[in-house]
Amino acid sequence: MSVNIILLGPPGAGKGTQAGHLTKSRGMVQLSTGDMLREAQASGSEMGKIVADVMAKGQLVTDEIVIGLIREKLAQGGSGFIFDGFPRTLAQADALAALMAEMGQEIHAAIELQVNDEVLVDRIVGRAEEARAAGKPVRADDNAESLKTRLMAYYKQTSPLVGYYHAKGLLKGVDGLAPIDEVAAQIDALLG
């Protein structure tokens, strides 16, 4: 049986890393909003042309466009989907639930990578400094000030989803600050 999950957690909590693990270990398909937008833009499809036009104008891509991209991915099938970076708002969560129902699918779990903000900021800034010292590329926003701004945006916009999925009985929590393999083992145990 395929399992569809949502990964929740603040920026830098390791959602992308864990999604990568699940794609390798379980053959699940990672649906990352950013990746889908870039892929659509490059595809030349009708949806891709719409995305390219919106982005060329410097506008934000609407929820309807993102839901359209997700619909295309779900229609392709797969052995379960990982929603990484979507939904970010309650309106997006409702839209995703409606789409899943329309397509005869469901979300089986919303897994929250729980972290302590101070420890998370120290960890990311420390990694960025190590990478810089080693001459490796670093995200421009991997500094304490930018991270605190991103965390505030997460708590304002996205953290209400924790309550939303808890109320639906779908919320599961893992220690997002544990070593990567330990977090992966916790997620595997939750998914059975």
N, C-alpha and C positions, 0 to 999 in steps of 0.2 A: 504494500500500500504506500502510495506517495504521501509525503507530509509537507504541508506548507507552513512556514513560520515567518514571524517578523522578529528582527533583532532590534532591540531598543537599548539606548544608552547614550551618554553624552559623547561629544567629539573626543576621539582618542581612546575610547574605552576598548577598542579592539573588534568592533563589529565586522569590518572588512576582513580582518585576519581570520576570525571564526567562520565567516561565510566561505572564505577560501578553503578552510579545512573541511567544511561540510560538502563543498562541491567535489573535493577529491575523495573523501571517505565514503560519501553516500550517493554521489552522482547527482546531487541537487543542482538546480539552476539558480545562480545568484542574480537577482534583479536589483541592480544598483541604478538609481535614477540618473546619476551623471553618466555612467557607462551607456545606458539605454539612449540618452539624448545624443551622445557623441556617435553611437552606432547608427541611429536613425538619420542624423545629419549626413553621414557618409554614404548611406544606402541609396539615396536618390529616389526613395519611394515617395508616395503622396504625403505620408505622415512626415517623412524625412524633410521634404521641401517646406512643410509648414514649420517644423522645428528650426530649420536653417534660417527661414525668414524672420521668425520671432527673435532668435538669438542674434542675427545680424543687426536687428534694430536695437539691440541692447535691452530688450524687454524680458520679463520673467515668463517662463513657460507656464501655461495655465495647468490647473489640476486636470482639466478635461484632456489635454494633450498627453499628460503623463498616464492617465487612466487608459487612453487609447493605445499607448505604447505597451502598457502592461497587458491589455486585452490581446494584442498581437502575440506577445510572448507566451501567454497562457494557452492560446490557440495552437501553438507549436507543440505543446505537450512537454512532458519531462517527468523525472522521478522526484517531483517535489520542488517547491520554489522557496527561496530565501529572500524576503523583502528587506533590503539594506538601504536605509535612508528614505524609505517611504513606507507608511505614511509619516508625515511630520506634524500634522494637525488633526484635530477631531473631524473636521469636514473631509479631509482626505481619508481618514479611517472609515467614515461612513460610506464614502464613494467606493473604497476598496471592498468593503463588505458587500455592497450592492453588486459590484462587478463579479465577485467570487460566486455569489448566489446565482446570478444570471448565467454563469458559465458552469454551474453544477459543481463548484468547488467550495472549499472552506479554508479558513485559517485554523490550524490545529493548536498553535501555541504562539504566544508573544514572549520572547525570552529577553529579560532585562539584564544587561551586564552592569551589575551594581558596583559603584566605585565611590571612593572618598575623593572629593574634588581636589583638595590640597595635595594628596598623594599623586593623583592623576597629573596635575600640573607639573609637580616636581619630576615625575617620571618622563613626561613628554619633553620638557625643557632639557632634562639631563640627556636624553637620547639625542636631541637636536644638537646639543653642544658636543657630544661624542662624535656624531656624524660630521659636524663642521670641522672638528679637529682632524678627522680622518680624510677630509677633502671630499666627502660625499654630499650629494644634494640634500637640501633640507627645505621643507615647506616654509614659505615666508611667514606664515601665521603660527608657526610652532615656537612662540615665545609667551611668557607668562601673561602679558597684557592682552594679547590677541586671544589666547585660550580662555581667559576669564570672560571676555566679551562673547566668545562662542558658547561658553557654558551658560551665560545669562540668557542668550537667545534660545538655547536648548530648553532651559527651565521655563521660560515664558511660553514657548510655542509647542514643544514636543512632550515635555514631561506629563501633561494631562493625559497622554495616551496610556501611561502606567495605570491610572485609575480606570480608564475606559476598558482596557483589556482585563483588569482585575475584576471589574463588574461583570464581564462576560465569562469569567471563569477560565480565561486563557493565559493569564500571566504566570510566568515562572521566573525565578531569579537565580542568577549564578554570581559568584564572586569574580567580577571583572578584573580585579587586581592580582588574582592568582597567576602563576606561570601559565603561558599560552597553552601548553599541553594539558594542564589541569583544568583550565576553563573549557577546553574542547571535550575533555572526559565528562565534565559536569553536564554539558549540553547533550552529549551522546546519551548519558544516563536518563536525562529528561525525555528524550525522544524515543527511548526504548529500542 
